[in-house]
Amino acid sequence: MNTPFVTTDWLAQHLSDPNLVVLDGSWHMPAANRDPRAEYLAGHIPGAVFFDIDAVADTSTDLPHMLPSPNDFARMAGALGIGEEMTIVVYDEVGLFSAPRVWWTFKTMGARDVRILEGGGPKWRAKRRSIATGQVSRAATTFRASFDPARVVNFDTVRARSKDHGAQIADARAPGRFTAQVPEPRAGLRGGHIPGSVNVPVGSLTVDGKLRPLAELQALFAEQRLDLSKPIITSCGSGLTAASLALALELSGASQVAVYDGSWTEWGGRKDAEVEV
């Protein structure tokens, strides 16, 4: 398969494959007032394991759901019954919101075959496919992490690339947050954006829980003068929708895309970070 997406038909046909694992990677903004774990327990794709984005993370920092170390990730993924040689299919209950963050995480940690369920849980339910309830536990296995440093950047790298223009920076937040006309949802953060960055709102990338056609995505990136042949760094509020933007860019032909994991939660909270409004 040349696409990271699988259809509900494909997944229904392969649910019993011994080398396949399905992950519910649902996560919601606090304002949504949704509990993804409770929703998972109430109903999920049969055999799916709940992947807690906030738990499979670096707990030594105050920044939300930062990537853990490769060793820590390997331990946590293995405990969930996930091996790096498995076919991993991720979905969320919005359609396409948090699943790309899980996709990106596993790709960054060296998983061989990571897919996203097109349309997610809503599409699965719309097809009236079977739903299971309760917790799913798989036998623990070994995940051998192979960290790809080219897929993630930190504060120092972003600040350097912002100053020397060594990479294009694309921000997936909503326009009002990018221009500081709308307050940040997290307390204590300044409004605005990383100097030199352009705004590509994540909401502009999808229609009905699916990515727009590639031609439309490429036109959208061209409007923002993003050169897909040159390095691009994606950012957002906390590193989650930056992964959706990275996914769309990679599918559109961008060859060097990295996610700024700390994103605006880190940048907007640091007094030594320059901000444009």
N, C-alpha and C positions, 0 to 999 in steps of 0.2 A: 504493500500500500504506500502510495506517494503522498498521502495526506495524513495529518495527525488525527483526523476525525473518523469515527465509525458511526454507522447508522444504527437506529434501534433494531432494524431487521437483522443486521449483522450480529449485534450483541445477543439478540434473542437466540440466534442459531449457534452461538459459541459459548453461551453461559456455562455449559458443563465442561468446557475444555480444561484439562488439568493444569495447564500452564498459564491460565488467565486469572487475573484478580481484578475485581471491580471495586472502585473506591468512591464513596460519597464524600466529595470535598467541599460541601456547602459551607459557606461563611457569609454573614450578613453585617452590614453597618449597624451600629447600635440604634440608630434612629428607626431602623426597620422593625424593631421589636419582635424579632424572630429568633427562636432557639434552634439552631441547626441540629444539635444532637437529639433534642426532644422530637423534632420532626423526623429524624432518621429512625428513631425507635418506633415511632408511630407508623412508619411505612417507607420502604426502600426497595430498590431493585434486589431480587433474590440473590443472596450470597455476598452482597456488597458489604464492605468494611467501612466504618466511619473513619475518615482521615481528618483529625482535628488540627487545623492550620495553626491555631494558637498554642497547641501542646507540642507538636513536632516542630520545635523552634528553639532558638537560643534563649534560655531563661535567665541568663546572666546579665541581660540588658533590659532597660525600661522600654526600649523600642518594641513595637508590636510585631509578632510573628517573623522575626528575623531568621535567616537561615542558620541552622545549627552547624556545628563542625561536622565534617564528613564522618568521623568516627561516631559521634552522637547520633547523626542521622541513620547511619548503618544499623546501629543498635536498635533505634526506635522502629525503623522500617522492618527489620527482621522480626521484632517482637509482634508486629502486626501480621506476620506471615507473608511478607513481600520480599521477593528476591530480585536481583538486578537483571536476571535473564528472563523474567516473566513478561507476558504481555499485560500491561497495566492500563485499564480503561477507567478514566476519571469522569465524573459528572457532578453537576450541582443542581439545586432545586430552583434556580432562577432561569436557567437555560444555558447561558454562557457568562458567568460572572467570576466566580472563584476557582472553577476547575482549571483555567489556564495557569493559575499560580501553582497548583499542585503539579500540573504537567511540567512547568518550568523547573520546579524544585527537583523532580525526579530526573529530568534531563540534565540539570546541573550536577547532580550527584552520580551520573553515569548509567542510569537505567537504559537498557537496550531498546525497549519498544514501549513507548508511552503514547496512549491515544486519549482523545476526548470524545465523549458521547455527544453527537450532534443534536442540539435541542435539549439535552440534559433530561432531568427528571420530568419536567413538564411534557416533553415530547413522548417519553416512555408512557406516561399516564394517559396522554391523549390517544395513544394507540391501544389503550385498554389492555396493556400487558400486565402480567402478574406482579403483585406487590407482596413483600414479606414484612413482618414486624419483628421487633426485638433486636437484641445485640447479636452480631455475628462475630465469632472468634475463629481465627485460623491457627493452625499449628505454627509455632515459631520456626523461622528459617534463618538463613544467612543472607544478608545483603552486603555485597562487596562494593563499597563506594569508590568511585573514580571521579573526583571533583574536577570540574571544568572551570577554571578561573576566568575564562573569557566571557562567561555568561553573566557575571555579576561584578559590580563596582561599588566602592565605598565612598565616603564623604570626600576624602583627600583627592581621590581620582577625579570625582565630579568637579570639585573646585578647580583643579588644575586644568581640566578640559574646558571648563567654562571660560577660563582666562586665556588659554592659548588656542582656543577654537579647534582643538584636536579631535573633537567629536561633536556631532549634533545632539542636542538634548530635546527630547519630546516628552511633554507632560500630559498625562491622561486625565487630569482632574477636570471638573466642570469649568466652563469659562469664567463664571463669577468668582470662583476660588482663585483661578489663575491670575485674574486682574485685581484681586483683593476687594471686589465689590460685595462679595458674600463672605461672612466669617467662616473660619475653619471649624470643622466639627469637634476638633480636639482642643481643649483649653490650653492657653499659653502659647499658641503658635501665631506667628505673624502672618499676614496675608501677602500675596504676591507670588513670584516665581523665581526660579534660578536664572541669573542673568544670561541672556542669549538663548534661552529655551523657547520652543514653540508649543502651542497648545493643540493637542489632538484628543479631544474628549472621548473617553472610552465609549460613551453612549452613541457616538457617531459611527462606531465600527460595526454595530450589530443591528439586525432587524429581526423581530420575533424570536429572540434567543439564539440567533445564528449569525455568524460573521457575514458581512456583505460580500457580494461577488468580488473576485480579485480585481477586476477592472475598476470597480468603484473604490476599492481600498487604495489602489495605486493612484487614482485621480485625487483622492483625498490627501494622500501624502505629497503628491506633486503640488497641490494648492499651498501646502505649508513649506514648499521648497526643500523637502527632505530628499537628499541624494542617497538612494538605496545602495549605491556602490561604495559609500563611505561609512565609517563607524557611527553608530547611533546609540545613545543611552536613553532608556525610558525611565520615567519617574511618575509618581502619582502621590496619593496621600500617605500610604504606608507600605508600598511595594507590592500591593495585590493587583490592582488593575494595570499597573505597569507591565505585568506579565501578559495580560490580554493584548496590550499594545505591541509587546515584543512578538507575540504569536502572529498578529496581523502583519507586522513588518517582515518577519521571516517568510511567511507564506507569499508575500508580495515581491520577494526577491532580495530583501536585504540580507547581506552576508555576515555583517559584524554588528550584532545587537546585544547589548548588555543591560541588565536591570539594575537600577540604583536601589538597593535593598532598603536603605533607611528612608529614602524618599522625603516628602515634605515634612513628615513627623520629625525627622532628624534635622533637615536643613532649616525649616522654619522655627525650630526650637533652639537653634544655636546662635548666640550673639555674634560669633565670628564669621557668620555666613552672610554674604551680600545678597540683597533681595531687590528685585525689580518689581515695579507695580505697573 
